[in-house]
Each structure stands twice: as structure tokens, then as C-alpha cells.
């Protein structure tokens, strides 16, 4: 089946079309969807990113969109592998990477990392839902879909629409806050 040409679609209908294309209410009742909810390593994550992740997944489900947290916490070795593969610009040697404690990658349960040409504006909808959830929690979240994609500086990181992070994750990773400590129970960074 050929991919439809979306260039001439009325802009007022693109978001409802994206919502409809992502909906899969039947999948929300499946054992596979339930299994997806337990995939991501949550151990050592900041409580705000855990709550944000859970609420964003529930917000999607309320719209019939099956979402799940693909990645929350990466160990030192997992972050090093992500760096080598080019999936992250953050080398773990300094102990600073957002998936150490304060980030989540949320993807679609059946469509995964939705290709933009197949479902235009799908990530915009997910980003909007993420911002909506963050506002309801009164926390500051940075969404990787807002990055311009040129990767020139830390402020212009590569476009990563599945990625959400606490906006102050660096400060938290360095000195902690009242909810999370960079030393954990053992006082060391997990390697």
C-alpha cells in the first residue's frame, strides 16, 4: 500500500488524524501491553520522572493510545553503549547523563518510534501530552522534540521526540535534591 501524500491536508485536521492513527484501544487490554509497562529499569530514578512517566502513559491510555516507558534508568555500561552507538551525546565517565535518574523515553506500544512520514504530527501530540502532564504536576520537563536537531550545543541537541527529562537534571545528578541523592544508598555511582 503506498504511503499517502500528507502535504495537502488541511492543517486543522492533522492533529486529530495523528490521534486517530495512534489509537489502538484493543491493544491496551492485551498481555503484551501489560508486559511493556514493566520493561524499563526504574531502580534509582527520581520520583518526579517516575510519576511523570506513569501519568503520561495513563494520559495516552485515556485517549486510546498505548504508550510505554522504553527507558528510564541506564547503568554506566548501558550509557556507555548508548554513547558508542550514537544514541546519546553524554559519555558516562563524568557521572552525568539524564537517564542516570531524571529522564524517560516514551514510545508507542505497537508503532514504536513512529516514523514522521507515516504519521505526521504524532510526536507533536505526544509532546503536547507530556507538557500537559508536567504542568499538572507543577514540574519543569524538557522534551527532546523541542530540540532543533543540529546538535551544535547542549541547548541544541539532536531531535529526540521520545525523550523527556527533568529540566534541572544536571543539578540533580551532581548534588541531588530532597527527593534523590547522587550517591544512592551505597554512596557511589552505579557502574
Secondary structure, 3 states (H helix, E strand, C coil): CCCCCCCCCCHHHHHHHHHHHHECCCHHHCHHHHHHCCCCCCCCCCHHHHHHHHHHHHHHHHCCECEEEEECCCCHHHHHHHHHCCCCCCCHHHCCCHHHCCEEEEEECCCECCCCCCCCCHHHHHHHHHHHHHHHHCCCEEEHHHCCCCCCCHHHCCCCCCEEEECCHHHHHHHCCCCCCCCCCCCCCCC
